[in-house]
Amino acid sequence: MIDDSPSTCKKMEDNRIKAIYFRGIRGPKLEKSKYLIEVNNWGQVYRILKEV
């Protein structure tokens, strides 16, 4: 799942669903984990999905 809501991404992580947190300039930082990755642009999303 890709979302820009930190609370939604945190819920996904808590439920062991892999999430990509698309953080904006004002968004809070979230700690990376097995189920949560933070990105800042679509290029990063592309590279993550390409690795899967």
mmCIF file as gemmi writes it, N, C-alpha and C atoms, coordinates in Angstrom:
data_model
loop_
_atom_site.group_PDB
_atom_site.id
_atom_site.type_symbol
_atom_site.label_atom_id
_atom_site.label_alt_id
_atom_site.label_comp_id
_atom_site.label_asym_id
_atom_site.label_entity_id
_atom_site.label_seq_id
_atom_site.pdbx_PDB_ins_code
_atom_site.Cartn_x
_atom_site.Cartn_y
_atom_site.Cartn_z
_atom_site.occupancy
_atom_site.B_iso_or_equiv
_atom_site.pdbx_formal_charge
_atom_site.auth_seq_id
_atom_site.auth_asym_id
_atom_site.pdbx_PDB_model_num
ATOM 1 N N . MET Axp A 1 ? 0.839 -1.164 0 1 0 ? 1 A 1
ATOM 2 C CA . MET Axp A 1 ? 0 0 0 1 0 ? 1 A 1
ATOM 3 C C . MET Axp A 1 ? 0.892 1.238 0 1 0 ? 1 A 1
ATOM 4 N N . ILE Axp A 2 ? 0.498 2.232 -0.751 1 0 ? 2 A 1
ATOM 5 C CA . ILE Axp A 2 ? 1.205 3.513 -0.774 1 0 ? 2 A 1
ATOM 6 C C . ILE Axp A 2 ? 0.227 4.565 -0.267 1 0 ? 2 A 1
ATOM 7 N N . ASP Axp A 3 ? 0.654 5.337 0.73 1 0 ? 3 A 1
ATOM 8 C CA . ASP Axp A 3 ? -0.23 6.363 1.289 1 0 ? 3 A 1
ATOM 9 C C . ASP Axp A 3 ? 0.6 7.511 1.839 1 0 ? 3 A 1
ATOM 10 N N . ASP Axp A 4 ? -0.032 8.682 1.961 1 0 ? 4 A 1
ATOM 11 C CA . ASP Axp A 4 ? 0.661 9.842 2.523 1 0 ? 4 A 1
ATOM 12 C C . ASP Axp A 4 ? 0.177 10.171 3.927 1 0 ? 4 A 1
ATOM 13 N N . SER Axp A 5 ? -0.66 9.32 4.482 1 0 ? 5 A 1
ATOM 14 C CA . SER Axp A 5 ? -1.158 9.517 5.842 1 0 ? 5 A 1
ATOM 15 C C . SER Axp A 5 ? -0.304 8.699 6.81 1 0 ? 5 A 1
ATOM 16 N N . PRO Axp A 6 ? 0.409 9.381 7.724 1 0 ? 6 A 1
ATOM 17 C CA . PRO Axp A 6 ? 1.246 8.633 8.666 1 0 ? 6 A 1
ATOM 18 C C . PRO Axp A 6 ? 0.447 7.689 9.558 1 0 ? 6 A 1
ATOM 19 N N . SER Axp A 7 ? -0.747 8.084 9.957 1 0 ? 7 A 1
ATOM 20 C CA . SER Axp A 7 ? -1.543 7.215 10.838 1 0 ? 7 A 1
ATOM 21 C C . SER Axp A 7 ? -2.012 5.961 10.101 1 0 ? 7 A 1
ATOM 22 N N . THR Axp A 8 ? -2.384 6.109 8.837 1 0 ? 8 A 1
ATOM 23 C CA . THR Axp A 8 ? -2.802 4.948 8.048 1 0 ? 8 A 1
ATOM 24 C C . THR Axp A 8 ? -1.637 3.997 7.842 1 0 ? 8 A 1
ATOM 25 N N . CYS Axp A 9 ? -0.473 4.539 7.508 1 0 ? 9 A 1
ATOM 26 C CA . CYS Axp A 9 ? 0.712 3.7 7.299 1 0 ? 9 A 1
ATOM 27 C C . CYS Axp A 9 ? 1.118 2.994 8.581 1 0 ? 9 A 1
ATOM 28 N N . LYS Axp A 10 ? 1.003 3.674 9.712 1 0 ? 10 A 1
ATOM 29 C CA . LYS Axp A 10 ? 1.33 3.072 11.005 1 0 ? 10 A 1
ATOM 30 C C . LYS Axp A 10 ? 0.373 1.919 11.313 1 0 ? 10 A 1
ATOM 31 N N . LYS Axp A 11 ? -0.919 2.101 10.997 1 0 ? 11 A 1
ATOM 32 C CA . LYS Axp A 11 ? -1.902 1.029 11.21 1 0 ? 11 A 1
ATOM 33 C C . LYS Axp A 11 ? -1.583 -0.171 10.328 1 0 ? 11 A 1
ATOM 34 N N . MET Axp A 12 ? -1.188 0.094 9.089 1 0 ? 12 A 1
ATOM 35 C CA . MET Axp A 12 ? -0.818 -0.994 8.18 1 0 ? 12 A 1
ATOM 36 C C . MET Axp A 12 ? 0.373 -1.765 8.751 1 0 ? 12 A 1
ATOM 37 N N . GLU Axp A 13 ? 1.371 -1.028 9.229 1 0 ? 13 A 1
ATOM 38 C CA . GLU Axp A 13 ? 2.553 -1.656 9.823 1 0 ? 13 A 1
ATOM 39 C C . GLU Axp A 13 ? 2.16 -2.505 11.037 1 0 ? 13 A 1
ATOM 40 N N . ASP Axp A 14 ? 1.312 -1.964 11.9 1 0 ? 14 A 1
ATOM 41 C CA . ASP Axp A 14 ? 0.87 -2.686 13.098 1 0 ? 14 A 1
ATOM 42 C C . ASP Axp A 14 ? 0.147 -3.979 12.749 1 0 ? 14 A 1
ATOM 43 N N . ASN Axp A 15 ? -0.522 -3.999 11.588 1 0 ? 15 A 1
ATOM 44 C CA . ASN Axp A 15 ? -1.257 -5.185 11.139 1 0 ? 15 A 1
ATOM 45 C C . ASN Axp A 15 ? -0.448 -6.05 10.172 1 0 ? 15 A 1
ATOM 46 N N . ARG Axp A 16 ? 0.865 -5.778 10.119 1 0 ? 16 A 1
ATOM 47 C CA . ARG Axp A 16 ? 1.806 -6.537 9.291 1 0 ? 16 A 1
ATOM 48 C C . ARG Axp A 16 ? 1.461 -6.512 7.812 1 0 ? 16 A 1
ATOM 49 N N . ILE Axp A 17 ? 1.041 -5.342 7.35 1 0 ? 17 A 1
ATOM 50 C CA . ILE Axp A 17 ? 0.789 -5.104 5.93 1 0 ? 17 A 1
ATOM 51 C C . ILE Axp A 17 ? 1.87 -4.143 5.465 1 0 ? 17 A 1
ATOM 52 N N . LYS Axp A 18 ? 2.562 -4.487 4.389 1 0 ? 18 A 1
ATOM 53 C CA . LYS Axp A 18 ? 3.652 -3.638 3.907 1 0 ? 18 A 1
ATOM 54 C C . LYS Axp A 18 ? 3.09 -2.33 3.37 1 0 ? 18 A 1
ATOM 55 N N . ALA Axp A 19 ? 3.711 -1.23 3.789 1 0 ? 19 A 1
ATOM 56 C CA . ALA Axp A 19 ? 3.246 0.091 3.396 1 0 ? 19 A 1
ATOM 57 C C . ALA Axp A 19 ? 4.425 0.965 2.994 1 0 ? 19 A 1
ATOM 58 N N . ILE Axp A 20 ? 4.18 1.814 2.016 1 0 ? 20 A 1
ATOM 59 C CA . ILE Axp A 20 ? 5.142 2.829 1.61 1 0 ? 20 A 1
ATOM 60 C C . ILE Axp A 20 ? 4.53 4.167 2.004 1 0 ? 20 A 1
ATOM 61 N N . TYR Axp A 21 ? 5.204 4.846 2.887 1 0 ? 21 A 1
ATOM 62 C CA . TYR Axp A 21 ? 4.741 6.152 3.386 1 0 ? 21 A 1
ATOM 63 C C . TYR Axp A 21 ? 5.34 7.255 2.524 1 0 ? 21 A 1
ATOM 64 N N . PHE Axp A 22 ? 4.497 7.932 1.774 1 0 ? 22 A 1
ATOM 65 C CA . PHE Axp A 22 ? 4.928 9.022 0.902 1 0 ? 22 A 1
ATOM 66 C C . PHE Axp A 22 ? 4.878 10.306 1.728 1 0 ? 22 A 1
ATOM 67 N N . ARG Axp A 23 ? 6.027 10.663 2.309 1 0 ? 23 A 1
ATOM 68 C CA . ARG Axp A 23 ? 6.098 11.799 3.224 1 0 ? 23 A 1
ATOM 69 C C . ARG Axp A 23 ? 6.251 13.103 2.456 1 0 ? 23 A 1
ATOM 70 N N . GLY Axp A 24 ? 5.396 14.049 2.753 1 0 ? 24 A 1
ATOM 71 C CA . GLY Axp A 24 ? 5.497 15.381 2.173 1 0 ? 24 A 1
ATOM 72 C C . GLY Axp A 24 ? 6.453 16.247 2.975 1 0 ? 24 A 1
ATOM 73 N N . ILE Axp A 25 ? 6.578 17.505 2.603 1 0 ? 25 A 1
ATOM 74 C CA . ILE Axp A 25 ? 7.528 18.389 3.285 1 0 ? 25 A 1
ATOM 75 C C . ILE Axp A 25 ? 7.162 18.598 4.755 1 0 ? 25 A 1
ATOM 76 N N . ARG Axp A 26 ? 5.902 18.58 5.056 1 0 ? 26 A 1
ATOM 77 C CA . ARG Axp A 26 ? 5.468 18.826 6.44 1 0 ? 26 A 1
ATOM 78 C C . ARG Axp A 26 ? 5.123 17.556 7.204 1 0 ? 26 A 1
ATOM 79 N N . GLY Axp A 27 ? 5.217 16.416 6.534 1 0 ? 27 A 1
ATOM 80 C CA . GLY Axp A 27 ? 4.858 15.156 7.183 1 0 ? 27 A 1
ATOM 81 C C . GLY Axp A 27 ? 5.886 14.726 8.209 1 0 ? 27 A 1
ATOM 82 N N . PRO Axp A 28 ? 5.416 14.072 9.26 1 0 ? 28 A 1
ATOM 83 C CA . PRO Axp A 28 ? 6.354 13.582 10.283 1 0 ? 28 A 1
ATOM 84 C C . PRO Axp A 28 ? 7.154 12.396 9.767 1 0 ? 28 A 1
ATOM 85 N N . LYS Axp A 29 ? 8.353 12.233 10.292 1 0 ? 29 A 1
ATOM 86 C CA . LYS Axp A 29 ? 9.182 11.083 9.926 1 0 ? 29 A 1
ATOM 87 C C . LYS Axp A 29 ? 8.697 9.862 10.696 1 0 ? 29 A 1
ATOM 88 N N . LEU Axp A 30 ? 8.704 8.722 10.013 1 0 ? 30 A 1
ATOM 89 C CA . LEU Axp A 30 ? 8.369 7.457 10.656 1 0 ? 30 A 1
ATOM 90 C C . LEU Axp A 30 ? 9.582 6.542 10.556 1 0 ? 30 A 1
ATOM 91 N N . GLU Axp A 31 ? 9.76 5.721 11.562 1 0 ? 31 A 1
ATOM 92 C CA . GLU Axp A 31 ? 10.897 4.815 11.597 1 0 ? 31 A 1
ATOM 93 C C . GLU Axp A 31 ? 10.687 3.652 10.626 1 0 ? 31 A 1
ATOM 94 N N . LYS Axp A 32 ? 11.715 3.357 9.84 1 0 ? 32 A 1
ATOM 95 C CA . LYS Axp A 32 ? 11.659 2.264 8.878 1 0 ? 32 A 1
ATOM 96 C C . LYS Axp A 32 ? 11.597 0.936 9.611 1 0 ? 32 A 1
ATOM 97 N N . SER Axp A 33 ? 10.832 0.01 9.046 1 0 ? 33 A 1
ATOM 98 C CA . SER Axp A 33 ? 10.741 -1.333 9.618 1 0 ? 33 A 1
ATOM 99 C C . SER Axp A 33 ? 10.561 -2.342 8.482 1 0 ? 33 A 1
ATOM 100 N N . LYS Axp A 34 ? 10.344 -3.583 8.866 1 0 ? 34 A 1
ATOM 101 C CA . LYS Axp A 34 ? 10.11 -4.639 7.875 1 0 ? 34 A 1
ATOM 102 C C . LYS Axp A 34 ? 8.847 -4.347 7.058 1 0 ? 34 A 1
ATOM 103 N N . TYR Axp A 35 ? 7.889 -3.647 7.662 1 0 ? 35 A 1
ATOM 104 C CA . TYR Axp A 35 ? 6.606 -3.398 7.012 1 0 ? 35 A 1
ATOM 105 C C . TYR Axp A 35 ? 6.379 -1.945 6.603 1 0 ? 35 A 1
ATOM 106 N N . LEU Axp A 36 ? 7.33 -1.061 6.864 1 0 ? 36 A 1
ATOM 107 C CA . LEU Axp A 36 ? 7.136 0.358 6.566 1 0 ? 36 A 1
ATOM 108 C C . LEU Axp A 36 ? 8.404 0.97 5.988 1 0 ? 36 A 1
ATOM 109 N N . ILE Axp A 37 ? 8.25 1.615 4.841 1 0 ? 37 A 1
ATOM 110 C CA . ILE Axp A 37 ? 9.343 2.321 4.188 1 0 ? 37 A 1
ATOM 111 C C . ILE Axp A 37 ? 8.866 3.732 3.882 1 0 ? 37 A 1
ATOM 112 N N . GLU Axp A 38 ? 9.707 4.705 4.152 1 0 ? 38 A 1
ATOM 113 C CA . GLU Axp A 38 ? 9.384 6.116 3.892 1 0 ? 38 A 1
ATOM 114 C C . GLU Axp A 38 ? 10.062 6.565 2.603 1 0 ? 38 A 1
ATOM 115 N N . VAL Axp A 39 ? 9.312 7.266 1.747 1 0 ? 39 A 1
ATOM 116 C CA . VAL Axp A 39 ? 9.864 7.804 0.503 1 0 ? 39 A 1
ATOM 117 C C . VAL Axp A 39 ? 9.478 9.274 0.367 1 0 ? 39 A 1
ATOM 118 N N . ASN Axp A 40 ? 10.2 9.96 -0.522 1 0 ? 40 A 1
ATOM 119 C CA . ASN Axp A 40 ? 9.93 11.377 -0.754 1 0 ? 40 A 1
ATOM 120 C C . ASN Axp A 40 ? 9.536 11.7 -2.19 1 0 ? 40 A 1
ATOM 121 N N . ASN Axp A 41 ? 9.7 10.729 -3.099 1 0 ? 41 A 1
ATOM 122 C CA . ASN Axp A 41 ? 9.347 10.988 -4.496 1 0 ? 41 A 1
ATOM 123 C C . ASN Axp A 41 ? 8.987 9.679 -5.196 1 0 ? 41 A 1
ATOM 124 N N . TRP Axp A 42 ? 8.41 9.813 -6.394 1 0 ? 42 A 1
ATOM 125 C CA . TRP Axp A 42 ? 7.947 8.637 -7.135 1 0 ? 42 A 1
ATOM 126 C C . TRP Axp A 42 ? 9.096 7.792 -7.652 1 0 ? 42 A 1
ATOM 127 N N . GLY Axp A 43 ? 10.269 8.378 -7.845 1 0 ? 43 A 1
ATOM 128 C CA . GLY Axp A 43 ? 11.439 7.61 -8.257 1 0 ? 43 A 1
ATOM 129 C C . GLY Axp A 43 ? 11.804 6.568 -7.218 1 0 ? 43 A 1
ATOM 130 N N . GLN Axp A 44 ? 11.725 6.939 -5.942 1 0 ? 44 A 1
ATOM 131 C CA . GLN Axp A 44 ? 12.009 6.003 -4.857 1 0 ? 44 A 1
ATOM 132 C C . GLN Axp A 44 ? 10.967 4.884 -4.831 1 0 ? 44 A 1
ATOM 133 N N . VAL Axp A 45 ? 9.709 5.226 -5.057 1 0 ? 45 A 1
ATOM 134 C CA . VAL Axp A 45 ? 8.642 4.216 -5.099 1 0 ? 45 A 1
ATOM 135 C C . VAL Axp A 45 ? 8.941 3.221 -6.212 1 0 ? 45 A 1
ATOM 136 N N . TYR Axp A 46 ? 9.29 3.738 -7.384 1 0 ? 46 A 1
ATOM 137 C CA . TYR Axp A 46 ? 9.605 2.882 -8.532 1 0 ? 46 A 1
ATOM 138 C C . TYR Axp A 46 ? 10.741 1.917 -8.2 1 0 ? 46 A 1
ATOM 139 N N . ARG Axp A 47 ? 11.814 2.411 -7.586 1 0 ? 47 A 1
ATOM 140 C CA . ARG Axp A 47 ? 12.954 1.559 -7.254 1 0 ? 47 A 1
ATOM 141 C C . ARG Axp A 47 ? 12.576 0.47 -6.241 1 0 ? 47 A 1
ATOM 142 N N . ILE Axp A 48 ? 11.749 0.811 -5.274 1 0 ? 48 A 1
ATOM 143 C CA . ILE Axp A 48 ? 11.302 -0.173 -4.269 1 0 ? 48 A 1
ATOM 144 C C . ILE Axp A 48 ? 10.471 -1.26 -4.938 1 0 ? 48 A 1
ATOM 145 N N . LEU Axp A 49 ? 9.534 -0.854 -5.783 1 0 ? 49 A 1
ATOM 146 C CA . LEU Axp A 49 ? 8.674 -1.837 -6.437 1 0 ? 49 A 1
ATOM 147 C C . LEU Axp A 49 ? 9.447 -2.691 -7.44 1 0 ? 49 A 1
ATOM 148 N N . LYS Axp A 50 ? 10.455 -2.134 -8.036 1 0 ? 50 A 1
ATOM 149 C CA . LYS Axp A 50 ? 11.27 -2.868 -8.99 1 0 ? 50 A 1
ATOM 150 C C . LYS Axp A 50 ? 12.058 -3.977 -8.297 1 0 ? 50 A 1
ATOM 151 N N . GLU Axp A 51 ? 12.445 -3.768 -7.037 1 0 ? 51 A 1
ATOM 152 C CA . GLU Axp A 51 ? 13.218 -4.741 -6.272 1 0 ? 51 A 1
ATOM 153 C C . GLU Axp A 51 ? 12.378 -5.943 -5.839 1 0 ? 51 A 1
ATOM 154 N N . VAL Axp A 52 ? 11.084 -5.774 -5.75 1 0 ? 52 A 1
ATOM 155 C CA . VAL Axp A 52 ? 10.203 -6.851 -5.234 1 0 ? 52 A 1
ATOM 156 C C . VAL Axp A 52 ? 10.062 -7.974 -6.213 1 0 ? 52 A 1
